[in-house]
């Protein structure tokens, strides 16, 4: 954070706290009241703008700041060294990596985790049931032995067609139902919920998430071995039947329908 952005940053933090009950931990500023030594920290002005924009998007789709506060029940966001992860979240807490900047998708994804955590991770359980999925480690193990897996038994293989995208071919033994926008070795119901929230909040809404949401669907129109921008090389045509929604319309998936019912108060989650 540059010293000339101090007023902007201060006002942004106050607004996030007052309107959304979001506390951003500032790692910039003067060392002490008597010091003229400025600490730049890891945050940038553009990142605070992006964060505020994403929270506003999520709040508006949920029905306003009161609903946002009700769903997340207060949250603290900080920059931290979290290894190779772009973000991490628990109830009332989100960490964003200090190793680089973050995308709008990462912000919404991590806020979705915090939303789920605030409800005892039962939102992801409900999504799993609503979409017809289930988690079974034993069945996942068996599937990766005698089924037609696209992974190794105990890990993915880093080559096209072997990233563990099929049902049960992941470390969690997660057999997703219906059609998610994607899957890999790390996919489970918790990640499914976060990705479903991000897809819902970006799909055809002309915001910072929309291009990425559409790209996640359109990659399955590519030929096998094609290099999908930002998604790498895979056998996309083979995976189309697992992930590409009817007519390419994500609103026709059970995931979109679940999140739509959830944000519009048509599902009672306790």
VOBA-1610 file (N, C-alpha, C; in pm, whole numbers, padded with zeros to 5 digits, always signed):
BEGIN
Unk+00085-00119+00000Unk+00000+00000+00000Unk+00089+00124+00000Unk+00068+00211-00097Unk+00147+00334-00106Unk+00096+00436-00004Unk+00184+00522+00041Unk+00146+00620+00143Unk+00037+00714+00094Unk+00037+00744-00037Unk-00066+00834-00090Unk-00205+00769-00095Unk-00211+00637-00076Unk-00339+00566-00077Unk-00394+00544+00064Unk-00327+00601+00162Unk-00364+00576+00302Unk-00508+00617+00332Unk-00550+00734+00286Unk-00686+00781+00314Unk-00790+00690+00247Unk-00764+00654+00122Unk-00855+00564+00052Unk-00868+00432+00127Unk-00755+00375+00168Unk-00756+00247+00237Unk-00831+00256+00370Unk-00807+00364+00444Unk-00874+00383+00572Unk-01024+00392+00556Unk-01069+00468+00457Unk-01213+00483+00433Unk-01276+00353+00385Unk-01203+00279+00302Unk-01255+00150+00253Unk-01274+00052+00368Unk-01175+00044+00457Unk-01185-00047+00571Unk-01301-00009+00662Unk-01321+00119+00683Unk-01432+00164+00767Unk-01566+00126+00705Unk-01577+00142+00575Unk-01702+00110+00506Unk-01731-00040+00510Unk-01628-00122+00486Unk-01647-00267+00490Unk-01693-00313+00628Unk-01637-00252+00731Unk-01675-00288+00868Unk-01817-00240+00899Unk-01848-00118+00861Unk-01978-00059+00895Unk-02093-00122+00818Unk-02072-00151+00692Unk-02181-00200+00607Unk-02193-00352+00608Unk-02078-00422+00606Unk-02081-00568+00589Unk-02028-00647+00709Unk-01981-00581+00811Unk-01916-00645+00925Unk-01797-00729+00879Unk-01722-00671+00786Unk-01599-00732+00736Unk-01481-00650+00786Unk-01393-00712+00863Unk-01273-00645+00912Unk-01153-00691+00829Unk-01088-00597+00765Unk-00966-00626+00692Unk-00848-00588+00781Unk-00759-00682+00806Unk-00644-00655+00890Unk-00537-00581+00808Unk-00517-00455+00841Unk-00420-00373+00769Unk-00278-00410+00811Unk-00192-00431+00712Unk-00051-00457+00741Unk+00035-00343+00688Unk-00027-00228+00665Unk+00042-00109+00617Unk+00025+00005+00719Unk+00102+00109+00703Unk+00089+00226+00790Unk+00222+00266+00850Unk+00216+00366+00935Unk+00337+00411+01004Unk+00369+00314+01117Unk+00496+00296+01141Unk+00541+00200+01243Unk+00484+00235+01381Unk+00477+00365+01414Unk+00415+00410+01539Unk+00378+00557+01522Unk+00317+00614+01622Unk+00269+00751+01612Unk+00381+00852+01592Unk+00497+00821+01643Unk+00608+00915+01635Unk+00702+00887+01518Unk+00676+00779+01447Unk+00766+00738+01339Unk+00718+00791+01204Unk+00814+00822+01120Unk+00782+00861+00983Unk+00816+00748+00885Unk+00842+00632+00944Unk+00876+00516+00862Unk+00748+00448+00816Unk+00727+00439+00686Unk+00604+00383+00629Unk+00623+00235+00598Unk+00528+00151+00646Unk+00528+00009+00616Unk+00430-00016+00501Unk+00479-00069+00391Unk+00396-00087+00272Unk+00298-00204+00287Unk+00339-00310+00358Unk+00253-00427+00373Unk+00236-00503+00242Unk+00140-00595+00240Unk+00117-00679+00123Unk-00005-00636+00041Unk-00092-00559+00101Unk-00212-00516+00030Unk-00181-00405-00070Unk-00256-00404-00179Unk-00247-00298-00278Unk-00383-00230-00291Unk-00381-00107-00338Unk-00504-00031-00352Unk-00605-00104-00441Unk-00558-00157-00552Unk-00646-00228-00643Unk-00708-00352-00580Unk-00636-00415-00488Unk-00690-00533-00421Unk-00803-00496-00326Unk-00790-00383-00258Unk-00899-00338-00171Unk-01023-00305-00254Unk-01001-00244-00370Unk-01113-00215-00459Unk-01181-00345-00502Unk-01101-00444-00541Unk-01155-00572-00586Unk-01229-00642-00473Unk-01173-00639-00354Unk-01237-00701-00239Unk-01372-00637-00211Unk-01376-00504-00210Unk-01501-00432-00186Unk-01604-00464-00293Unk-01560-00469-00418Unk-01650-00500-00528Unk-01708-00640-00514Unk-01625-00738-00480Unk-01671-00877-00467Unk-01771-00892-00352Unk-01740-00829-00240Unk-01831-00835-00126Unk-01964-00770-00161Unk-01959-00662-00236Unk-02082-00595-00280Unk-02162-00684-00373Unk-02094-00753-00465Unk-02163-00847-00556Unk-02234-00955-00476Unk-02161-01017-00384Unk-02218-01125-00305Unk-02334-01075-00220Unk-02317-00960-00159Unk-02422-00902-00076Unk-02548-00872-00157Unk-02531-00811-00273Unk-02646-00777-00356Unk-02722-00901-00401Unk-02650-01005-00439Unk-02715-01128-00484Unk-02786-01197-00368Unk-02731-01185-00248Unk-02794-01244-00130Unk-02918-01167-00086Unk-02930-01043-00132Unk-03046-00963-00095Unk-03015-00843-00009Unk-02887-00806+00001Unk-02850-00687+00077Unk-02753-00717+00190Unk-02701-00611+00250Unk-02598-00626+00352Unk-02648-00699+00477Unk-02775-00681+00511Unk-02829-00751+00628Unk-02826-00902+00608Unk-02861-00946+00487Unk-02857-01090+00457Unk-02713-01140+00453Unk-02623-01060+00398Unk-02482-01097+00395Unk-02430-01117+00537Unk-02462-01024+00625Unk-02418-01034+00764Unk-02481-01156+00832Unk-02607-01179+00805Unk-02675-01296+00862Unk-02609-01426+00817Unk-02572-01432+00689Unk-02515-01555+00634Unk-02373-01582+00679Unk-02291-01476+00690Unk-02151-01496+00727Unk-02122-01459+00872Unk-02207-01378+00934Unk-02199-01349+01076Unk-02067-01286+01118Unk-02020-01193+01035Unk-01895-01125+01068Unk-01775-01203+01019Unk-01679-01131+00959Unk-01563-01201+00903Unk-01441-01111+00906Unk-01326-01173+00929Unk-01197-01103+00926Unk-01118-01154+00807Unk-01062-01061+00729Unk-00984-01098+00610Unk-00843-01044+00626Unk-00747-01128+00596Unk-00607-01086+00608Unk-00525-01146+00495Unk-00409-01087+00473Unk-00308-01144+00384Unk-00216-01230+00470Unk-00182-01350+00419Unk-00097-01440+00497Unk-00020-01533+00404Unk+00090-01587+00455Unk+00165-01688+00381Unk+00097-01822+00403Unk+00023-01867+00303Unk-00053-01992+00315Unk-00004-02094+00212Unk+00125-02089+00185Unk+00184-02186+00095Unk+00138-02167-00048Unk+00104-02278-00112Unk+00066-02274-00253Unk-00080-02235-00274Unk-00157-02226-00166Unk-00299-02192-00178Unk-00316-02044-00209Unk-00416-02015-00291Unk-00449-01876-00318Unk-00530-01814-00206Unk-00604-01899-00135Unk-00686-01852-00023Unk-00726-01967+00066Unk-00761-01936+00188Unk-00811-02034+00284Unk-00920-01968+00368Unk-01013-02048+00417Unk-01123-01991+00495Unk-01174-02088+00599Unk-01215-02031+00711Unk-01288-02099+00816Unk-01402-02008+00856Unk-01477-02046+00957Unk-01584-01961+01005Unk-01528-01827+01052Unk-01580-01718+00997Unk-01545-01581+01035Unk-01403-01540+00997Unk-01338-01617+00910Unk-01199-01584+00879Unk-01162-01626+00737Unk-01100-01534+00663Unk-01048-01563+00529Unk-00905-01514+00522Unk-00818-01598+00468Unk-00679-01560+00444Unk-00653-01562+00294Unk-00589-01457+00243Unk-00551-01448+00103Unk-00400-01445+00094Unk-00347-01513-00005Unk-00202-01535-00013Unk-00124-01405-00030Unk-00010-01400+00038Unk+00083-01289+00022Unk+00176-01310-00097Unk+00169-01427-00160Unk+00264-01461-00267Unk+00223-01403-00403Unk+00111-01338-00408Unk+00065-01277-00532Unk-00070-01213-00510Unk-00124-01155-00614Unk-00254-01094-00601Unk-00362-01201-00609Unk-00486-01162-00589Unk-00597-01257-00590Unk-00700-01213-00693Unk-00778-01308-00740Unk-00883-01280-00837Unk-01017-01262-00767Unk-01112-01207-00840Unk-01249-01198-00787Unk-01303-01336-00756Unk-01268-01433-00839Unk-01316-01571-00818Unk-01266-01626-00685Unk-01139-01601-00654Unk-01083-01649-00528Unk-01156-01587-00409Unk-01186-01458-00416Unk-01256-01392-00306Unk-01392-01455-00282Unk-01472-01471-00388Unk-01606-01528-00372Unk-01597-01673-00326Unk-01503-01747-00381Unk-01483-01888-00342Unk-01455-01898-00192Unk-01365-01814-00142Unk-01330-01822+00000Unk-01442-01768+00089Unk-01513-01667+00046Unk-01629-01619+00122Unk-01737-01727+00128Unk-01749-01804+00020Unk-01846-01914+00020Unk-01807-02020+00123Unk-01677-02048+00135Unk-01631-02141+00239Unk-01668-02087+00378Unk-01645-01957+00399Unk-01678-01896+00529Unk-01828-01904+00556Unk-01908-01887+00455Unk-02055-01899+00466Unk-02091-02041+00508Unk-02031-02139+00441Unk-02055-02279+00473Unk-02009-02310+00616Unk-01890-02261+00652Unk-01835-02287+00786Unk-01923-02226+00894Unk-01981-02109+00867Unk-02068-02044+00964Unk-02194-02126+00991Unk-02225-02217+00902Unk-02340-02307+00919Unk-02294-02450+00944Unk-02178-02463+01006Unk-02128-02595+01044Unk-02099-02686+00925Unk-02065-02627+00811Unk-02036-02699+00687Unk-02156-02781+00637Unk-02275-02743+00683Unk-02394-02817+00642Unk-02450-02770+00508Unk-02408-02655+00461Unk-02453-02610+00329Unk-02397-02701+00220Unk-02271-02739+00235Unk-02210-02829+00137Unk-02270-02969+00147Unk-02307-03011+00266Unk-02376-03139+00282Unk-02510-03135+00211Unk-02581-03026+00228Unk-02712-03011+00163Unk-02699-03008+00011Unk-02594-02941-00039Unk-02571-02938-00183Unk-02543-03079-00236Unk-02462-03152-00164Unk-02430-03289-00204Unk-02557-03372-00219Unk-02646-03363-00121Unk-02771-03439-00126Unk-02863-03390-00237Unk-02873-03258-00252Unk-02963-03199-00351Unk-02925-03240-00493Unk-02795-03250-00517Unk-02749-03282-00651Unk-02738-03433-00676Unk-02766-03513-00574Unk-02763-03658-00590Unk-02626-03720-00572Unk-02538-03652-00503Unk-02405-03705-00481Unk-02390-03771-00346Unk-02274-03830-00322Unk-02243-03891-00192Unk-02092-03903-00178Unk-02046-03920-00055Unk-01904-03937-00027Unk-01881-04073+00037Unk-01792-04151-00022Unk-01763-04284+00031Unk-01618-04319-00005Unk-01530-04315+00095Unk-01389-04340+00071Unk-01363-04480+00017Unk-01435-04580+00071Unk-01415-04718+00027Unk-01457-04735-00118Unk-01574-04682-00152Unk-01621-04692-00289Unk-01530-04615-00385Unk-01476-04504-00338Unk-01381-04431-00421Unk-01257-04513-00448Unk-01208-04580-00344Unk-01091-04666-00359Unk-01118-04780-00457Unk-01235-04842-00443Unk-01272-04951-00533Unk-01285-04902-00676Unk-01346-04786-00691Unk-01364-04727-00825Unk-01230-04705-00892Unk-01132-04661-00815Unk-01000-04633-00872Unk-00919-04760-00897Unk-00969-04875-00849Unk-00902-05002-00875Unk-00967-05075-00992Unk-01099-05091-00987Unk-01166-05176-01086Unk-01261-05101-01178Unk-01274-04972-01158Unk-01359-04894-01247Unk-01283-04851-01370Unk-01323-04740-01427Unk-01249-04680-01539Unk-01202-04542-01493Unk-01106-04541-01402Unk-01065-04415-01338Unk-00983-04327-01430Unk-00976-04200-01396Unk-00887-04108-01465Unk-00786-04051-01366Unk-00745-04136-01273Unk-00641-04101-01176Unk-00571-04229-01134Unk-00465-04214-01058Unk-00404-04330-00995Unk-00489-04369-00873Unk-00451-04475-00805Unk-00527-04519-00688Unk-00515-04419-00574Unk-00394-04367-00552Unk-00370-04281-00437Unk-00336-04137-00474Unk-00339-04104-00600Unk-00305-03968-00639Unk-00345-03946-00784Unk-00342-03823-00827Unk-00361-03790-00968Unk-00232-03819-01044Unk-00242-03817-01174Unk-00123-03822-01259Unk-00121-03693-01339Unk-00009-03625-01343Unk-00004-03493-01407Unk+00010-03504-01558Unk-00096-03553-01620Unk-00104-03557-01765Unk-00251-03559-01806Unk-00281-03512-01926Unk-00421-03506-01971Unk-00493-03639-01955Unk-00616-03631-01905Unk-00697-03750-01888Unk-00676-03823-01757Unk-00588-03769-01670Unk-00558-03839-01545Unk-00555-03746-01424Unk-00632-03639-01428Unk-00633-03544-01316Unk-00738-03577-01210Unk-00809-03687-01227Unk-00907-03728-01127Unk-01038-03651-01135Unk-01089-03631-01254Unk-01210-03551-01271Unk-01339-03634-01261Unk-01331-03764-01282Unk-01452-03847-01279Unk-01504-03867-01137Unk-01628-03909-01127Unk-01692-03933-00997Unk-01613-04036-00916Unk-01582-04000-00792Unk-01511-04092-00703Unk-01363-04099-00726Unk-01313-04042-00835Unk-01171-04050-00867Unk-01096-03931-00807Unk-01117-03911-00678Unk-01054-03803-00604Unk-01019-03853-00465Unk-00937-03779-00395Unk-00890-03826-00264Unk-01002-03839-00162Unk-01113-03766-00181Unk-01223-03768-00085Unk-01322-03881-00108Unk-01312-03951-00221Unk-01415-04048-00255Unk-01549-03979-00278Unk-01543-03863-00340Unk-01663-03782-00363Unk-01724-03817-00498Unk-01845-03870-00493Unk-01920-03903-00613Unk-02023-03793-00634Unk-01981-03690-00706Unk-02070-03576-00728Unk-02190-03617-00813Unk-02304-03557-00785Unk-02423-03579-00865Unk-02439-03468-00966Unk-02528-03488-01062Unk-02556-03389-01167Unk-02426-03345-01233Unk-02416-03219-01273Unk-02299-03172-01348Unk-02237-03048-01284Unk-02126-03066-01213Unk-02053-02948-01165Unk-01983-02881-01281Unk-01928-02764-01259Unk-01856-02694-01366Unk-01715-02748-01384Unk-01673-02835-01293Unk-01541-02895-01304Unk-01511-02981-01183Unk-01406-03060-01192Unk-01364-03145-01081Unk-01218-03182-01100Unk-01152-03221-00992Unk-01016-03271-01000Unk-00987-03356-00876Unk-00863-03392-00858Unk-00824-03480-00748Unk-00861-03423-00612Unk-00864-03291-00598Unk-00892-03227-00469Unk-01041-03198-00448Unk-01123-03235-00543Unk-01266-03201-00535Unk-01336-03279-00424Unk-01420-03209-00348Unk-01505-03271-00248Unk-01628-03184-00233Unk-01718-03219-00143Unk-01843-03143-00135Unk-01820-02999-00087Unk-01716-02977-00005Unk-01688-02843+00043Unk-01639-02754-00072Unk-01547-02808-00154Unk-01502-02734-00271Unk-01615-02718-00372Unk-01699-02819-00382Unk-01812-02813-00473Unk-01904-02697-00437Unk-01934-02682-00310Unk-02021-02571-00267Unk-01959-02436-00302Unk-01831-02419-00271Unk-01765-02291-00297Unk-01763-02258-00446Unk-01732-02358-00530Unk-01731-02336-00674Unk-01872-02311-00727Unk-01971-02377-00669Unk-02109-02358-00713Unk-02158-02217-00680Unk-02118-02165-00565Unk-02153-02028-00528Unk-02090-01930-00626Unk-01961-01950-00655Unk-01892-01860-00747Unk-01953-01867-00887Unk-01986-01988-00933Unk-02050-02003-01064Unk-02184-01931-01066Unk-02263-01949-00963Unk-02395-01885-00958Unk-02382-01733-00960Unk-02287-01681-00885Unk-02273-01536-00872Unk-02206-01472-00993Unk-02149-01555-01080Unk-02088-01502-01201Unk-02167-01529-01328Unk-02244-01637-01329Unk-02304-01683-01454Unk-02403-01580-01512Unk-02366-01526-01630Unk-02449-01434-01707Unk-02492-01310-01627Unk-02409-01268-01532Unk-02443-01151-01452Unk-02358-01028-01485Unk-02272-01042-01584Unk-02192-00929-01632Unk-02114-00861-01520Unk-02045-00942-01440Unk-01960-00887-01335Unk-01820-00946-01347Unk-01737-00924-01246Unk-01597-00967-01254Unk-01579-01118-01259Unk-01680-01194-01226Unk-01670-01339-01228Unk-01724-01400-01356Unk-01796-01324-01435Unk-01875-01381-01545Unk-01791-01445-01655Unk-01682-01380-01695Unk-01599-01437-01800Unk-01539-01570-01758Unk-01495-01577-01634Unk-01434-01701-01582Unk-01540-01811-01573Unk-01659-01778-01527Unk-01767-01876-01518Unk-01800-01934-01655Unk-01808-01848-01756Unk-01838-01895-01890Unk-01725-01979-01947Unk-01601-01940-01918Unk-01486-02016-01967Unk-01482-02155-01906Unk-01525-02169-01781Unk-01528-02301-01717Unk-01622-02396-01789Unk-01729-02344-01846Unk-01823-02426-01921Unk-01775-02449-02064Unk-01730-02345-02130Unk-01694-02353-02272Unk-01570-02436-02299Unk-01488-02463-02198Unk-01369-02545-02222Unk-01404-02686-02266Unk-01524-02733-02231Unk-01565-02868-02270Unk-01610-02877-02415Unk-01611-02765-02485Unk-01640-02764-02628Unk-01513-02783-02710Unk-01398-02781-02641Unk-01269-02797-02709Unk-01242-02944-02741Unk-01152-02965-02833Unk-01110-03101-02868Unk-01014-03155-02762Unk-01000-03286-02758Unk-00902-03348-02669Unk-00763-03297-02702Unk-00688-03265-02598Unk-00552-03217-02616Unk-00541-03068-02641Unk-00654-02999-02647Unk-00649-02854-02668Unk-00603-02785-02540Unk-00539-02671-02558Unk-00493-02591-02445Unk-00597-02484-02415Unk-00676-02505-02310Unk-00777-02408-02270Unk-00710-02297-02190Unk-00727-02173-02232Unk-00662-02061-02164Unk-00696-02063-02015Unk-00594-02060-01934Unk-00603-02059-01786Unk-00636-02196-01727Unk-00671-02295-01810Unk-00708-02426-01757Unk-00616-02538-01803Unk-00524-02509-01893Unk-00428-02607-01936Unk-00480-02703-02042Unk-00408-02813-02057Unk-00440-02913-02159Unk-00509-03032-02094Unk-00617-03078-02154Unk-00684-03199-02105Unk-00770-03257-02217Unk-00829-03370-02191Unk-00917-03435-02288Unk-01058-03379-02272Unk-01074-03254-02309Unk-01197-03181-02280Unk-01319-03246-02343Unk-01307-03294-02465Unk-01423-03355-02532Unk-01474-03478-02457Unk-01382-03555-02401Unk-01421-03675-02325Unk-01497-03639-02199Unk-01467-03523-02142Unk-01530-03483-02015Unk-01660-03405-02035Unk-01693-03375-02159Unk-01812-03295-02186Unk-01938-03356-02125Unk-01953-03488-02133Unk-02074-03553-02083Unk-02087-03544-01931Unk-01975-03521-01863Unk-01978-03512-01717Unk-02004-03370-01667Unk-01966-03270-01747Unk-01966-03133-01696Unk-02044-03031-01779Unk-02062-03056-01907Unk-02127-02956-01991Unk-02278-02962-01973Unk-02341-02854-01928Unk-02485-02857-01901Unk-02568-02858-02030Unk-02694-02891-02018Unk-02784-02895-02134Unk-02785-02759-02203Unk-02759-02761-02333Unk-02756-02638-02415Unk-02650-02540-02368Unk-02554-02587-02289Unk-02450-02498-02238Unk-02502-02396-02138Unk-02618-02424-02081Unk-02685-02329-01991Unk-02670-02376-01846Unk-02585-02308-01771Unk-02558-02349-01633Unk-02681-02340-01544Unk-02777-02256-01579Unk-02899-02245-01497Unk-02981-02373-01498Unk-02950-02464-01591Unk-03022-02590-01598Unk-02962-02697-01509Unk-02856-02664-01436Unk-02794-02760-01345Unk-02859-02753-01208Unk-02850-02864-01135Unk-02904-02867-01000Unk-02824-02776-00907Unk-02697-02754-00937Unk-02617-02665-00853Unk-02666-02522-00861Unk-02692-02475-00981Unk-02745-02339-00995Unk-02878-02330-00921Unk-02962-02430-00935Unk-03094-02429-00872Unk-03083-02430-00720Unk-02987-02507-00667Unk-02968-02512-00522Unk-02925-02377-00467Unk-02824-02316-00528Unk-02776-02187-00479Unk-02884-02080-00496Unk-02959-02087-00604Unk-03066-01991-00626Unk-03171-02002-00515Unk-03208-02123-00480Unk-03304-02143-00371Unk-03245-02099-00238Unk-03116-02123-00220Unk-03051-02087-00094Unk-03047-01936-00074Unk-03004-01861-00177Unk-02992-01716-00161Unk-03128-01647-00159Unk-03229-01713-00210Unk-03363-01655-00210Unk-03451-01705-00095Unk-03388-01771+00002Unk-03459-01811+00123Unk-03558-01923+00105Unk-03541-02004+00000Unk-03635-02112-00026Unk-03588-02244+00031Unk-03471-02241+00098Unk-03419-02359+00166Unk-03393-02321+00310Unk-03449-02394+00405Unk-03423-02366+00545Unk-03302-02448+00592Unk-03196-02378+00634Unk-03073-02447+00672Unk-03049-02439+00823Unk-03142-02384+00899Unk-03125-02378+01043Unk-03039-02262+01087
//
